[in-house]
Amino acid sequence: GHLDDVNQRYFEHMYDSFSYSIQSFIASVIFLIHGIIPDILVYSGRKQIHNLKHKLDAKKIKLN
């Protein structure tokens, strides 16, 4: 199934998924704070998402 598609073992995939989830959560909090106070964290959320995208691209994850 999916683990074969991404060439990972269960715990490796779980670690990566948790890592992506935490990074996404951090980006979400940054965007929330920026939405309330627009003069702070102006580029931080975008930078977080950009870094996450590069990690996913490096892993060559196939999206369905």
NORTA-V701599 format. One record per pair of residues at least 12 apart in sequence whose ideal C-beta (glycine too) atoms are under 10 Angstrom apart, sorted by sequence separation. I is the first residue (numbers start at 0). J is the second residue. D is the distance in Angstrom with one decimal. If there is no record, write none. Layout:
I:J:D / I:J:D
This chain:
28:40:9.4 / 32:44:8.8 / 33:45:9.6 / 29:42:9.7 / 30:43:8.9 / 31:44:9.0 / 29:43:4.8 / 30:44:4.4 / 28:43:9.9 / 29:44:4.1 / 30:45:9.0 / 28:44:8.8 / 29:45:9.0 / 26:43:8.3 / 27:44:8.2 / 29:46:8.9 / 30:47:8.9 / 25:43:9.0 / 26:44:5.2 / 29:47:6.2 / 30:48:9.0 / 25:44:8.8 / 26:45:8.5 / 28:47:9.6 / 29:48:9.3 / 26:46:8.8 / 27:47:9.2 / 26:47:4.0 / 27:48:9.8 / 25:47:5.9 / 26:48:5.3 / 24:47:9.9 / 26:49:9.7 / 23:47:8.3 / 26:50:9.1 / 22:47:6.3 / 23:48:8.1 / 26:51:7.2 / 22:48:8.5 / 25:51:9.4 / 22:50:7.3 / 23:51:6.7 / 22:51:4.9 / 19:51:6.4 / 22:54:7.9 / 18:51:9.1 / 19:54:7.5 / 18:54:8.0 / 19:55:7.3 / 15:54:8.5 / 19:58:9.7 / 15:55:9.1 / 19:60:9.3 / 15:58:7.1 / 15:60:8.6 / 7:58:8.5 / 6:58:9.1 / 5:58:7.2 / 6:59:8.7 / 7:60:9.5 / 5:59:8.2 / 6:60:10.0 / 5:60:5.8 / 6:61:9.9 / 4:60:8.8 / 5:61:6.7 / 4:61:5.5 / 4:63:8.8 / 1:61:8.9 / 1:63:8.8
